[in-house]
């Protein structure tokens, strides 16, 4: 397994919707293992495929160390679709490996239902609530090209300034990140 560099705010792959997975093969299983290793190396609890440069509709979550959620352990979500969100919401602090060290309050549905494929491509339906639902919604948003900062109700100037610093790779990380994207000249031909 390998630790992959994590894409950062502003990287093009994070701004686009991901594409469905047709089949699971040995290469994809190895990639999913790399995702778990990368996430654990960065002390995360969730990681979407586009956070490591892939456009596949996959995210992984490891809540094996979270009290009360240990029984879920490590979960791989392939081609997920949230089918139900409760009207009952709650605020909670979130962070993101693609926006290192920034934390902000985000309102999320308290309970959700999600349908996804496991690594054998079996269809699974899962109802999740509270913290587990929050993590799922956060990672699902990544697959839609949405950052958690897009969900902050009243983004402050300090958040916007911080995002520019992340995009410009001015924030030092203690885990590998992608290099600053090359901006192509868009002048006259």
Beta strands, then each sheet from edge to edge (+ up, - down):
strand 1: 46-48
strand 2: 58-62
strand 3: 74-85
strand 4: 89-96
strand 5: 99-109
strand 6: 111-117
strand 7: 123-129
sheet 1: 1+ 2- 3+ 6- 7+
sheet 2: 4+ 5-
end
